[in-house]
Amino acid sequence: MAQSRPSHSPSLCPSPHFEHEVNCISLSLSLSLCRRSIRNRCAPIPARPLRSTNPPAMSAESASAIQRNQVDLSDFIDWSGVECLNQSASHSLPNALKQGYREDDGLLLESDADEQLLMYIPFTQVVKLYALVVKGPEEEGPKTVKLFSNREHMGFSNVNDFPPSDTAVLSEDNLKGKPVVLKYVKFQNVRSLTIFIEDNQSGSDITKVQKIAMHGTTVETTDMKGLKKVEDH
């Protein structure tokens, strides 16, 4: 009887080598999908344009520089002690400093013998000074302005002997009314302010000032007139 020959038909079970290739392909696909998922989740979200929080610019006094709690300190000036050296007799400091006068473009403070002006402004109570507005003509308006806190009895002969509390070089925008924000820490307890206008924009002999306004807050518990009386005793 003839012996049956073994069957040589291919096995239905995959070889170990084939299984290894399939596993590698599956792992590669899984890694690719994982990377794509991570990229999608980590992709930066396009930034929205920021909405400006600054209030619209004002033609006279910038609301972005003068905060809501700041007030015009002209109501707290002790007018009996106000002085201005080298002012023109017909164009004096009240034209630029007093409310009602300084809003009139035809009224100006003008220097006399040369371009410099030295103003002493005492207050009726202690104030905190935040910003200063100095308006003037484009060419004859002030340029370098030095401020001294609580410095009395200054004249042109000694004004350069003391370091200013702050110095501002006025720009064209400042001359149109943009406030100069001061070094606030230097003006926390101000009893008086001395303003020294050193020169003007064009170097001419006459400096013209249309408006001076000081903005800040008051220390309402301090009465300067009462304080002076106590100090006198």
MARDRENRO-63017 format. One record per residue: residue number from 1; residue in three letters; y, z, x of N, C-alpha, C, O, CB in turn. Coordinates in steps of 0.1 Angstrom, whole numbers. Each point is the difference from the previous one (the first is absolute). Glycine has a CB too. Example, Ala and Ser with C-alpha at 12.3 -4.5 7.8 and 13.67 -1.06 7.14 Angstrom:
BEGIN
[r 1,"Ala",[-57,78,132],[12,0,-9],[12,0,9],[0,7,10],[-12,5,-29]]
[r 2,"Ser",[23,-19,15],[11,0,9],[11,8,-8],[11,1,5],[-17,-23,7]]
! end
This chain:
BEGIN
[r 1,"Met",[-12,0,9],[12,0,-9],[12,0,9],[1,7,10],[-13,5,-29]]
[r 2,"Ala",[21,-20,15],[12,-2,9],[9,13,-1],[3,5,-11],[-4,-30,8]]
[r 3,"Gln",[6,29,15],[9,12,0],[14,-4,-4],[5,-10,5],[-19,20,13]]
[r 4,"Ser",[19,-1,-27],[14,-3,-5],[10,2,11],[-1,10,8],[-5,-4,-31]]
[r 5,"Arg",[16,-15,24],[10,1,10],[12,8,-5],[3,-1,-12],[-10,-21,21]]
[r 6,"Pro",[13,30,-1],[11,8,-4],[12,-8,-4],[2,-11,6],[-10,29,10]]
[r 7,"Ser",[15,-13,-25],[12,-8,-5],[12,2,9],[2,11,6],[-10,-8,-30]]
[r 8,"His",[15,-14,27],[12,0,9],[13,-2,-8],[9,-5,6],[-24,-4,13]]
[r 9,"Ser",[15,11,-32],[12,-1,-7],[11,10,4],[-4,11,4],[-9,-20,-24]]
[r 10,"Pro",[25,5,21],[11,10,5],[1,12,-9],[-2,0,-12],[14,-19,21]]
[r 11,"Ser",[-10,30,-2],[1,13,-7],[13,1,-8],[10,-5,4],[-23,16,14]]
[r 12,"Leu",[12,-4,-30],[12,1,-8],[9,12,4],[11,1,-4],[-25,-10,-15]]
[r 13,"Cys",[9,17,28],[8,11,5],[9,-5,12],[-5,-6,9],[-13,23,-16]]
[r 14,"Pro",[31,-14,6],[9,-4,11],[-3,7,13],[-5,11,0],[23,-15,-16]]
[r 15,"Ser",[-16,-3,27],[-2,5,13],[10,11,4],[11,-1,-6],[-22,-21,13]]
[r 16,"Pro",[8,31,2],[10,10,4],[13,-7,5],[11,5,-2],[-29,11,8]]
[r 17,"His",[17,-27,1],[11,-7,6],[9,-5,-12],[13,0,1],[-26,-7,19]]
[r 18,"Phe",[7,1,-30],[8,-5,-12],[7,12,-7],[12,-2,-4],[-28,-17,2]]
[r 19,"Glu",[9,30,1],[7,12,-7],[12,4,8],[10,4,-6],[-32,3,-4]]
[r 20,"His",[21,-7,23],[11,4,9],[12,-9,-2],[11,5,-1],[-27,5,18]]
[r 21,"Glu",[14,-23,-18],[11,-9,-2],[6,2,-14],[13,0,-1],[-24,-17,16]]
[r 22,"Val",[3,19,-25],[6,2,-13],[8,13,0],[11,0,-6],[-30,-12,-5]]
[r 23,"Asn",[14,23,17],[8,12,0],[13,-2,8],[10,6,-4],[-32,7,3]]
[r 24,"Cys",[22,-20,11],[12,-2,8],[10,-8,-8],[12,3,0],[-25,-3,21]]
[r 25,"Ile",[9,-10,-29],[9,-8,-8],[6,9,-11],[12,-1,-3],[-25,-20,8]]
[r 26,"Ser",[4,29,-11],[5,9,-11],[10,10,6],[11,3,-7],[-33,-5,-5]]
[r 27,"Leu",[20,8,23],[9,9,6],[13,-7,4],[11,6,-2],[-30,7,11]]
[r 28,"Ser",[19,-25,-4],[12,-7,3],[8,-3,-12],[12,2,0],[-24,-12,19]]
[r 29,"Leu",[6,6,-30],[7,-2,-13],[6,13,-5],[11,0,-5],[-27,-19,0]]
[r 30,"Ser",[8,30,6],[6,12,-5],[12,5,8],[10,4,-6],[-33,2,-1]]
[r 31,"Leu",[22,-8,20],[12,4,9],[12,-9,-3],[11,5,-1],[-27,2,18]]
[r 32,"Ser",[13,-20,-20],[11,-9,-3],[7,4,-13],[13,0,-1],[-25,-18,13]]
[r 33,"Leu",[4,21,-22],[6,4,-13],[7,13,1],[10,2,-6],[-28,-14,-6]]
[r 34,"Cys",[13,21,20],[6,13,2],[14,-2,7],[10,7,-4],[-33,4,5]]
[r 35,"Arg",[23,-19,9],[13,-2,7],[10,-6,-9],[12,4,-1],[-24,-8,22]]
[r 36,"Arg",[8,-6,-30],[9,-6,-9],[5,10,-10],[12,0,-4],[-24,-22,7]]
[r 37,"Ser",[3,31,-8],[5,10,-9],[10,10,6],[9,3,-7],[-32,-5,-4]]
[r 38,"Ile",[20,5,24],[10,9,7],[13,-6,1],[10,6,-2],[-29,5,14]]
[r 39,"Arg",[19,-24,-8],[13,-7,2],[8,-1,-13],[12,2,0],[-23,-16,18]]
[r 40,"Asn",[3,11,-29],[7,0,-13],[6,13,-4],[11,1,-5],[-26,-19,-2]]
[r 41,"Arg",[8,29,10],[5,13,-4],[11,5,9],[9,7,-4],[-31,-2,-5]]
[r 42,"Cys",[22,-9,22],[10,5,10],[11,-10,1],[10,3,8],[-28,9,4]]
[r 43,"Ala",[18,-23,-18],[11,-10,2],[13,6,-5],[0,6,-11],[-16,-25,8]]
[r 44,"Pro",[27,18,11],[12,6,-4],[6,-6,-13],[-1,-12,-2],[6,17,26]]
[r 45,"Ile",[0,4,-33],[6,-4,-12],[14,-5,3],[8,7,6],[-22,9,-20]]
[r 46,"Pro",[18,-28,10],[13,-5,2],[11,10,-5],[0,4,-11],[-8,-28,10]]
[r 47,"Ala",[17,27,11],[11,10,-4],[10,-6,-9],[4,-11,1],[-7,22,21]]
[r 48,"Arg",[6,-3,-32],[11,-4,-9],[13,2,6],[2,10,8],[-16,-4,-28]]
[r 49,"Pro",[24,-15,17],[13,2,6],[6,13,-5],[0,3,-12],[3,-27,14]]
[r 50,"Leu",[3,32,8],[5,13,-4],[13,-2,-8],[9,-8,4],[-19,18,17]]
[r 51,"Arg",[12,-2,-31],[12,0,-8],[10,9,7],[-3,11,2],[-10,-16,-23]]
[r 52,"Ser",[25,0,23],[10,7,7],[4,12,-9],[3,-1,-12],[5,-20,24]]
[r 53,"Thr",[-7,33,-5],[4,12,-7],[15,3,2],[5,9,-6],[-28,0,9]]
[r 54,"Asn",[29,-17,5],[14,2,3],[9,-5,-12],[-4,-10,-6],[0,8,31]]
[r 55,"Pro",[14,9,-29],[9,-4,-11],[8,-12,5],[2,-2,12],[-1,25,-21]]
[r 56,"Pro",[4,-31,0],[8,-12,4],[12,4,8],[6,11,-3],[-14,-23,-17]]
[r 57,"Ala",[11,4,29],[12,3,9],[13,0,-8],[1,-8,-10],[-13,-2,29]]
[r 58,"Met",[21,19,-15],[13,0,-7],[11,-5,9],[-1,1,12],[-7,19,-25]]
[r 59,"Ser",[18,-26,7],[10,-6,8],[9,10,8],[5,-3,10],[-5,-16,-26]]
[r 60,"Ala",[1,31,10],[9,10,6],[-9,10,8],[1,0,12],[16,-3,-30]]
[r 61,"Glu",[-24,12,11],[-7,10,7],[-15,-1,-4],[-4,0,-11],[24,15,10]]
[r 62,"Ser",[-28,-17,12],[-14,-3,-2],[-7,11,-6],[0,11,6],[1,-26,13]]
[r 63,"Ala",[-8,13,-30],[-8,10,-7],[-12,4,9],[-5,11,-2],[13,-19,-21]]
[r 64,"Ser",[-13,-1,31],[-11,3,9],[3,10,11],[-9,7,5],[0,-30,-10]]
[r 65,"Ala",[22,24,8],[4,9,11],[5,14,-6],[-1,10,7],[7,-30,7]]
[r 66,"Ile",[-1,19,-26],[5,13,-7],[-10,4,-10],[-2,-7,-10],[26,0,14]]
[r 67,"Gln",[-30,18,-2],[-10,5,-9],[6,6,-13],[12,3,-1],[-27,2,21]]
[r 68,"Arg",[7,-4,-30],[4,5,-13],[7,13,0],[9,3,-7],[-27,-17,-3]]
[r 69,"Asn",[13,23,19],[5,14,0],[12,1,9],[6,11,1],[-28,-3,-5]]
[r 70,"Gln",[27,-19,10],[12,0,8],[12,-2,-9],[0,-7,-10],[-12,-1,30]]
[r 71,"Val",[23,15,-17],[13,-1,-7],[11,-4,9],[-1,1,12],[-7,17,-29]]
[r 72,"Asp",[19,-23,11],[12,-3,7],[7,14,4],[3,7,-9],[-1,-30,-3]]
[r 73,"Leu",[-1,25,25],[5,13,4],[16,1,-1],[5,10,5],[-25,-8,9]]
[r 74,"Ser",[26,-12,-18],[15,0,-1],[5,11,-9],[11,5,1],[-11,-29,3]]
[r 75,"Asp",[-8,28,-14],[4,11,-9],[0,14,7],[5,9,-6],[-15,-22,-13]]
[r 76,"Phe",[4,13,31],[-1,13,7],[9,0,13],[-2,9,8],[-21,-6,-18]]
[r 77,"Ile",[32,-12,11],[9,0,11],[11,10,-2],[6,1,-11],[-11,-25,15]]
[r 78,"Asp",[8,32,6],[12,9,0],[12,-8,5],[3,-1,12],[-18,22,-8]]
[r 79,"Trp",[22,-27,-14],[11,-9,4],[11,7,7],[8,-7,7],[-14,-6,-27]]
[r 80,"Ser",[8,26,18],[10,7,7],[-1,0,16],[9,2,7],[-7,12,-28]]
[r 81,"Gly",[-15,-16,25],[-2,0,15],[-3,-14,5],[-3,-1,12],[-5,24,-15]]
[r 82,"Val",[9,-33,-4],[-4,-14,5],[11,-5,9],[12,2,-3],[-24,-7,-18]]
[r 83,"Glu",[8,-1,32],[9,-5,10],[-4,-14,5],[-12,-3,-1],[18,27,8]]
[r 84,"Cys",[3,-32,-3],[-3,-13,6],[10,-3,11],[12,-2,-3],[-23,-6,-19]]
[r 85,"Leu",[6,7,34],[9,-4,11],[1,-15,2],[-10,-7,-1],[4,29,12]]
[r 86,"Asn",[18,-26,-8],[4,-14,3],[-1,-9,-13],[-3,-12,1],[-6,15,22]]
[r 87,"Gln",[11,3,-34],[1,-8,-13],[14,-5,-2],[9,6,4],[-28,7,-14]]
[r 88,"Ser",[19,-25,4],[13,-6,-4],[6,9,-11],[-7,4,-9],[0,-27,15]]
[r 89,"Ala",[20,25,-5],[7,8,-10],[-1,-6,-14],[0,7,-10],[16,1,28]]
[r 90,"Ser",[-16,-21,-19],[0,-7,-13],[-15,-4,-4],[-2,-4,-11],[25,-4,16]]
[r 91,"His",[-32,10,4],[-14,-3,-4],[-9,12,6],[-7,-1,10],[11,-25,-9]]
[r 92,"Ser",[-4,37,-9],[-6,12,5],[-14,2,-6],[-6,-8,-7],[28,18,9]]
[r 93,"Leu",[-29,1,3],[-14,3,-3],[-3,0,-15],[-11,-5,-4],[10,18,25]]
[r 94,"Pro",[9,-7,-30],[-4,1,-14],[-3,-14,-6],[-7,-1,-9],[21,21,7]]
[r 95,"Asn",[-8,-31,8],[-2,-13,-5],[-15,-4,1],[-5,-7,-9],[28,0,15]]
[r 96,"Ala",[-30,12,4],[-14,-3,2],[-9,11,-4],[-12,-3,-2],[19,-11,21]]
[r 97,"Leu",[-2,26,-20],[-9,12,-3],[0,5,-14],[-11,4,-5],[14,2,28]]
[r 98,"Lys",[8,-7,-30],[1,5,-14],[-6,-10,-10],[3,-12,1],[17,25,6]]
[r 99,"Gln",[-27,-7,-16],[-5,-8,-11],[12,-5,-9],[9,7,-2],[-31,6,2]]
[r 100,"Gly",[20,-26,-4],[11,-6,-7],[9,-8,9],[4,-11,-4],[-5,29,-12]]
[r 101,"Tyr",[4,-13,28],[7,-8,10],[-9,-9,8],[3,-12,2],[13,31,0]]
[r 102,"Arg",[-27,-14,2],[-9,-8,9],[-7,-12,-8],[-5,-9,7],[1,30,7]]
[r 103,"Glu",[4,-20,-27],[-5,-12,-8],[10,-11,-1],[-3,-11,-5],[-12,27,-8]]
[r 104,"Asp",[27,-14,17],[11,-10,0],[0,-8,13],[3,6,10],[11,8,-26]]
[r 105,"Asp",[-18,-27,16],[-1,-7,12],[14,-2,7],[0,-3,12],[-20,-9,-22]]
[r 106,"Gly",[30,14,2],[14,-2,6],[4,13,8],[10,-1,7],[-4,-15,-25]]
[r 107,"Leu",[-13,27,17],[4,12,7],[-9,2,12],[-12,0,-2],[21,10,-20]]
[r 108,"Leu",[-3,-8,33],[-8,1,13],[5,12,8],[12,4,0],[-16,-29,0]]
[r 109,"Leu",[-5,30,8],[4,9,11],[1,-8,12],[-8,-8,3],[-4,28,-13]]
[r 110,"Glu",[24,-19,17],[2,-8,12],[4,9,12],[7,10,-2],[0,-30,-13]]
[r 111,"Ser",[-11,16,27],[4,7,12],[14,-4,3],[6,-10,-5],[-30,11,14]]
[r 112,"Asp",[30,7,0],[14,-2,4],[2,-6,14],[2,-12,1],[4,31,-17]]
[r 113,"Ala",[-6,-10,26],[3,-4,13],[-11,-9,7],[3,-9,8],[10,30,-6]]
[r 114,"Asp",[-25,-18,-5],[-11,-8,5],[-11,-1,-11],[2,3,-11],[3,3,36]]
[r 115,"Glu",[-17,-10,-20],[-11,-2,-10],[-8,12,-4],[-8,0,-9],[6,-22,19]]
[r 116,"Gln",[5,34,-4],[-9,12,-2],[6,8,-11],[12,1,-3],[-18,-1,27]]
[r 117,"Leu",[-4,7,-31],[4,9,-11],[-9,13,2],[-12,-2,3],[19,-17,-19]]
[r 118,"Leu",[-1,30,13],[-8,13,1],[3,8,-12],[11,5,-2],[-10,-5,27]]
[r 119,"Met",[-12,2,-33],[1,7,-13],[-7,13,0],[-11,1,6],[13,-23,-17]]
[r 120,"Tyr",[4,32,5],[-7,13,-1],[0,3,-15],[10,0,-7],[-2,8,29]]
[r 121,"Ile",[-21,-6,-27],[-2,2,-15],[-8,13,-2],[-12,0,2],[12,-25,-6]]
[r 122,"Pro",[7,35,0],[-7,13,-4],[-5,0,-14],[5,-8,-8],[9,20,25]]
[r 123,"Phe",[-24,-4,-20],[-6,0,-13],[2,14,-6],[2,10,7],[-19,-27,-1]]
[r 124,"Thr",[17,18,-19],[2,13,-7],[-13,8,0],[1,12,-3],[16,-23,-12]]
[r 125,"Gln",[-28,5,18],[-12,7,1],[-9,-8,10],[2,-11,3],[0,21,-26]]
[r 126,"Val",[-13,-3,27],[-9,-6,10],[-7,-12,-7],[-5,1,-11],[2,21,23]]
[r 127,"Val",[2,-33,-5],[-7,-12,-5],[-10,-5,10],[0,3,12],[20,-9,-25]]
[r 128,"Lys",[-29,-2,7],[-10,-7,9],[3,-15,-2],[0,-6,-10],[-18,23,7]]
[r 129,"Leu",[21,-23,15],[5,-14,0],[-12,-9,3],[-7,2,9],[30,5,-2]]
[r 130,"Tyr",[-24,-18,-16],[-11,-9,2],[4,-14,4],[-6,-6,9],[-6,19,-27]]
[r 131,"Ala",[23,-18,12],[4,-14,3],[15,-1,-1],[7,8,-6],[-28,-17,-4]]
[r 132,"Leu",[26,-1,17],[14,-2,1],[3,-15,-3],[-7,-9,5],[10,27,12]]
[r 133,"Val",[7,-20,-25],[5,-14,-3],[14,-2,6],[9,8,-3],[-23,-9,-19]]
[r 134,"Val",[15,-9,30],[13,-4,5],[3,-15,-2],[-7,-8,7],[5,27,11]]
[r 135,"Lys",[11,-22,-27],[3,-14,-3],[13,-4,7],[9,8,2],[-21,-6,-24]]
[r 136,"Gly",[12,-15,26],[12,-5,6],[0,-15,1],[-10,-6,-2],[12,28,14]]
[r 137,"Pro",[9,-28,-7],[1,-15,2],[-10,-4,11],[-4,8,8],[28,-8,-16]]
[r 138,"Glu",[-27,-13,7],[-10,-5,10],[4,1,14],[-8,3,9],[1,-19,-27]]
[r 139,"Glu",[20,14,21],[5,0,14],[6,13,4],[-2,5,11],[5,-30,-13]]
[r 140,"Glu",[5,31,-7],[7,12,3],[-7,13,-4],[5,11,2],[16,-24,-3]]
[r 141,"Gly",[-33,11,-5],[-7,12,-5],[-6,7,12],[-2,-5,11],[-4,-7,-32]]
[r 142,"Pro",[3,25,19],[-6,8,11],[-13,-5,6],[-8,-7,-7],[19,27,-4]]
[r 143,"Lys",[-13,-17,23],[-13,-4,7],[-8,12,4],[-11,3,-6],[22,-25,14]]
[r 144,"Thr",[-6,29,2],[-7,12,5],[6,13,-7],[11,3,1],[-16,-15,21]]
[r 145,"Val",[-4,19,-29],[4,12,-7],[-9,12,5],[-12,-1,-1],[19,-13,-20]]
[r 146,"Lys",[0,24,26],[-7,12,5],[3,11,-10],[11,3,-4],[-9,-11,28]]
[r 147,"Leu",[-12,16,-27],[1,11,-10],[-3,13,7],[-10,1,8],[3,-16,-26]]
[r 148,"Phe",[15,25,15],[-2,14,6],[-1,10,-12],[9,1,-8],[4,-8,29]]
[r 149,"Ser",[-24,14,-21],[-1,11,-10],[5,13,5],[-3,4,11],[-17,-16,-20]]
[r 150,"Asn",[28,18,0],[6,14,3],[7,1,13],[-1,9,8],[-18,0,-21]]
[r 151,"Arg",[27,-20,17],[7,0,12],[15,0,-3],[5,-10,-5],[-24,-2,17]]
[r 152,"Glu",[26,23,-10],[14,1,-4],[9,-2,12],[-4,1,12],[-2,15,-30]]
[r 153,"His",[19,-19,15],[10,0,10],[-3,-11,11],[2,2,12],[3,22,-16]]
[r 154,"Met",[-9,-36,-1],[-2,-11,9],[12,-9,0],[6,-2,-10],[-31,4,7]]
[r 155,"Gly",[28,-8,15],[11,-10,1],[-5,-11,9],[-11,0,4],[28,18,-7]]
[r 156,"Phe",[-9,-28,4],[-4,-11,9],[-2,4,14],[-7,-7,7],[20,-8,-22]]
[r 157,"Ser",[-7,26,19],[-1,4,14],[-14,6,3],[-4,0,12],[29,4,-11]]
[r 158,"Asn",[-31,2,-11],[-13,6,3],[-12,-5,-9],[-11,6,1],[24,14,5]]
[r 159,"Val",[-11,-30,-14],[-10,-5,-9],[-13,-5,8],[-11,0,-5],[29,-6,-12]]
[r 160,"Asn",[-15,1,29],[-11,-5,8],[-7,11,9],[-9,-3,7],[20,-19,-7]]
[r 161,"Asp",[-6,34,-2],[-6,11,8],[-12,6,-7],[-8,8,6],[30,-3,3]]
[r 162,"Phe",[-24,-9,-22],[-11,6,-7],[-10,-11,-5],[5,-11,-4],[11,30,-4]]
[r 163,"Pro",[-29,-16,9],[-9,-10,-5],[0,-1,-16],[0,10,-6],[-15,-5,26]]
[r 164,"Pro",[16,-17,-25],[0,-1,-15],[-13,4,-6],[-11,-1,6],[28,-18,-4]]
[r 165,"Ser",[-16,23,-15],[-12,3,-7],[-8,-13,-3],[-12,0,-1],[23,21,-9]]
[r 166,"Asp",[-3,-32,8],[-6,-13,-2],[10,-11,3],[12,3,-1],[-28,7,-17]]
[r 167,"Thr",[11,-21,21],[9,-12,3],[-5,-12,-8],[-12,-3,0],[18,12,23]]
[r 168,"Ala",[3,-16,-29],[-4,-12,-8],[8,-12,5],[13,1,2],[-19,13,-22]]
[r 169,"Val",[0,-25,23],[7,-13,2],[-1,-8,-12],[-11,-5,-4],[5,6,29]]
[r 170,"Leu",[17,-3,-32],[0,-6,-13],[-3,-15,1],[6,-7,8],[10,25,-16]]
[r 171,"Ser",[-24,-23,-2],[-3,-14,-1],[9,-6,-11],[7,7,-6],[-31,-3,14]]
[r 172,"Glu",[22,-17,-9],[7,-7,-11],[-4,6,-14],[9,1,-9],[-7,-22,23]]
[r 173,"Asp",[-14,24,-15],[-5,5,-13],[6,14,-2],[3,4,-12],[-24,-17,14]]
[r 174,"Asn",[22,21,8],[6,13,-1],[14,-1,-5],[5,8,-9],[-20,1,27]]
[r 175,"Leu",[23,-18,-12],[14,-2,-4],[1,-4,-15],[11,1,-6],[-6,-7,30]]
[r 176,"Lys",[-16,0,-29],[1,-4,-14],[-5,11,-10],[0,-2,-12],[-4,-22,20]]
[r 177,"Gly",[-1,35,-2],[-3,11,-8],[-14,6,2],[-4,9,-7],[19,-18,-9]]
[r 178,"Lys",[-23,3,24],[-14,5,3],[1,13,7],[6,1,10],[-15,-24,-9]]
[r 179,"Pro",[3,34,-7],[1,13,7],[-7,1,13],[-10,-7,3],[11,16,-26]]
[r 180,"Val",[5,-1,32],[-7,3,12],[-7,13,-2],[6,11,-3],[12,-22,17]]
[r 181,"Val",[-31,11,-12],[-9,12,-2],[1,8,13],[-3,-6,11],[-13,-6,-27]]
[r 182,"Leu",[20,24,15],[2,8,12],[-12,8,4],[-10,0,-7],[34,2,0]]
[r 183,"Lys",[-23,4,19],[-11,9,5],[1,13,-9],[8,9,4],[-8,-19,20]]
[r 184,"Tyr",[-8,10,-34],[2,11,-10],[-2,14,6],[7,9,-5],[-16,-25,-12]]
[r 185,"Val",[1,17,27],[-2,14,5],[12,5,7],[2,12,3],[-26,-17,0]]
[r 186,"Lys",[33,-4,1],[13,4,7],[11,4,-10],[10,5,4],[-16,-21,14]]
[r 187,"Phe",[3,14,-31],[11,3,-9],[-5,8,-12],[2,-3,-12],[9,-19,18]]
[r 188,"Gln",[-18,33,-2],[-6,8,-10],[9,11,-6],[-1,4,-12],[-21,-8,23]]
[r 189,"Asn",[31,9,-3],[9,11,-4],[14,-4,5],[6,6,9],[-24,11,-8]]
[r 190,"Val",[24,-26,-8],[13,-6,4],[11,7,-8],[1,0,-12],[-11,-22,17]]
[r 191,"Arg",[19,28,3],[12,6,-5],[12,-9,1],[10,0,-8],[-19,23,14]]
[r 192,"Ser",[9,-32,4],[10,-10,2],[-6,-11,8],[-10,1,7],[28,16,-7]]
[r 193,"Leu",[-11,-29,-2],[-5,-12,6],[12,-7,7],[11,-2,-6],[-29,-1,-11]]
[r 194,"Thr",[16,0,30],[11,-7,7],[-5,-14,3],[-11,-2,5],[19,23,6]]
[r 195,"Ile",[0,-31,-15],[-4,-14,1],[9,-7,10],[12,0,-2],[-20,-1,-22]]
[r 196,"Phe",[3,-4,35],[7,-7,10],[-3,-15,0],[-11,-4,3],[11,25,11]]
[r 197,"Ile",[10,-28,-18],[-2,-15,0],[6,-5,14],[12,1,3],[-10,-3,-28]]
[r 198,"Glu",[-12,-2,33],[4,-3,14],[6,-14,2],[9,-1,8],[-27,17,-1]]
[r 199,"Asp",[13,-25,-14],[5,-14,1],[-3,-8,-13],[-5,6,-9],[1,-5,34]]
[r 200,"Asn",[9,-13,-25],[-3,-9,-11],[-8,-12,4],[-3,-2,11],[24,10,-22]]
[r 201,"Gln",[-24,-17,1],[-9,-11,2],[6,-11,9],[-8,-6,8],[-1,11,-30]]
[r 202,"Ser",[22,-7,22],[6,-11,8],[7,5,12],[5,-8,8],[-3,-5,-29]]
[r 203,"Gly",[0,26,23],[7,5,11],[15,0,-2],[8,1,10],[-26,-8,5]]
[r 204,"Ser",[23,5,-27],[14,-1,-3],[7,14,1],[-8,10,1],[4,-30,-16]]
[r 205,"Asp",[17,21,15],[7,12,1],[0,9,-12],[2,12,0],[12,-23,17]]
[r 206,"Ile",[-17,5,-29],[0,7,-12],[-13,0,-7],[-7,-10,-1],[31,4,-2]]
[r 207,"Thr",[-29,18,0],[-13,1,-8],[4,3,-14],[9,8,-4],[-21,1,24]]
[r 208,"Lys",[4,-16,-29],[3,2,-15],[-13,5,-6],[-11,-5,2],[29,-13,-2]]
[r 209,"Val",[-17,28,-9],[-11,6,-7],[3,-1,-15],[11,5,-4],[-17,10,24]]
[r 210,"Gln",[-3,-21,-27],[2,0,-15],[-6,12,-7],[6,4,-10],[-6,-29,12]]
[r 211,"Lys",[-11,29,3],[-7,11,-8],[-8,9,10],[-7,-6,9],[6,-9,-30]]
[r 212,"Ile",[1,28,18],[-9,9,7],[-6,9,-11],[7,6,-7],[7,-6,29]]
[r 213,"Ala",[-27,0,-22],[-8,8,-10],[-11,7,7],[-7,-6,8],[13,-10,-26]]
[r 214,"Met",[-8,29,15],[-10,8,6],[-10,4,-11],[4,4,-11],[11,5,29]]
[r 215,"His",[-28,-10,-15],[-10,3,-10],[-10,10,5],[-4,-1,12],[6,-22,-21]]
[r 216,"Gly",[-5,33,1],[-9,10,4],[-2,10,-12],[1,-3,-11],[6,0,35]]
[r 217,"Thr",[-10,15,-20],[-2,11,-10],[8,12,4],[5,1,12],[-28,-9,-18]]
[r 218,"Thr",[25,17,-3],[8,12,3],[-9,12,0],[-11,1,-6],[31,-11,-5]]
[r 219,"Val",[-15,20,19],[-7,13,0],[8,9,-9],[10,6,4],[-20,-9,19]]
[r 220,"Glu",[6,4,-36],[9,5,-10],[3,15,1],[9,6,-6],[-18,-24,-9]]
[r 221,"Thr",[1,25,23],[1,14,1],[11,4,10],[4,12,1],[-28,-9,-6]]
[r 222,"Thr",[30,-12,12],[10,3,10],[14,-5,-4],[2,-11,-3],[-20,9,20]]
[r 223,"Asp",[27,12,-18],[14,-3,-3],[8,1,13],[1,10,6],[-4,-1,-30]]
[r 224,"Met",[7,-21,29],[7,0,13],[13,7,0],[3,7,10],[-14,-29,-5]]
[r 225,"Lys",[18,22,-16],[13,7,0],[-3,15,1],[8,8,7],[3,-26,-21]]
[r 226,"Gly",[-21,23,6],[-4,14,1],[-5,4,14],[3,10,5],[-8,-11,-29]]
[r 227,"Leu",[-2,-9,30],[-6,3,13],[12,1,10],[-1,9,9],[-20,-21,-15]]
[r 228,"Lys",[31,4,5],[11,1,10],[7,13,-2],[5,6,10],[-2,-31,-11]]
[r 229,"Lys",[-1,30,-11],[6,13,-2],[-8,11,6],[6,9,6],[4,-18,-27]]
[r 230,"Val",[-23,8,20],[-8,11,6],[1,-1,15],[1,11,7],[-17,-12,-26]]
[r 231,"Glu",[16,-11,25],[1,-2,15],[13,5,5],[1,5,11],[-16,-24,-13]]
[r 232,"Asp",[26,18,-6],[13,4,4],[1,15,2],[8,6,8],[2,-25,-20]]
[r 233,"His",[-19,27,4],[0,14,1],[-9,4,12],[-2,12,2],[7,-9,-27]]
! end
